């Protein structure tokens, strides 16, 4: 009797591959990228600058803002959806939060300016709504306070983000509109709202110390190094999402809906509520990212902040092994995908590659990842 596998039997190597977790392939690719970068740098006589702790921390720091969004995007794509609005939403949330914060901090000055304008009969620099807000803040005793202003701005960001996500979820679940269409509309709308608040300019923080603490600070390590707070938030978001997706009923429902929504409905899974909750979580991820990136820069550009975040997040999720059509998602793979994109960007900088080619590399990586999924039979 021959030991040769029959056509119906997978070969031993294939069976071994099938037993590997989804993130094994992306991890191997990340390791190969690191080895190639280090070897190329060493052969050029550049030493081992890539492996310096400050460089590795900087890679994760630079990509932690996109990484937090990618964690939320993983939930949406596992569900069988997508969110193209996250970059514009980051600009709008961050700008609105700074706008509210500045209103609290400069409330006495706003009131004085409005009074002086009224006395000489000219139109005040501030609109009626913002002037009313300034009066309200002063009347409750928080006007002019940097601490209260920063707290109000952060609270607005963390509330508006989930509300925007909930709106997307309602339109998708109750309005039965494609996630692509809903979030594509959000991509245009939120950027427009951000630009309208400052006439296409920039939101500059009036908080010299407090507001920038989360985005710029960190926990001291060794040799003068710090672990930035955005990196810690990224790690916490990944752990929380991993537990949600793999250890809760919600995660099982998300995966079931992504596999077959009709079967999920017949199984009495509350599909509408799960969709609304998922997009609310994506909005929360966008809000946290907006808070951290605006805190890091102490400002928000209405036209540039968050630009192409949706592309980077989708790239990280797909590279990490999450199926484009839903039904299989991996948080660990997404984290690896974020790190891979960070290493690619760092590698291209070290190789003195043109900055404008980085978008081409990301596009190639996305297409290659989808092709690999198809060959592995994970993408129908």
PyMOL commands that set and color helices and strands:
alter all, ss='L'
color gray80, all
select helices_A, chain A and resi 12-19+23-43+49-51+53-78+86-105+107-119+128-139+146-173+179-197+213-216+229-247+249-259+261-266+271-297+309-319+331-350+355-375
alter helices_A, ss='H'
color red, helices_A
select strands_A, chain A and resi 202-204+218-220+226-228+299-301
alter strands_A, ss='S'
color yellow, strands_A
deselect
rebuild
show_as cartoon
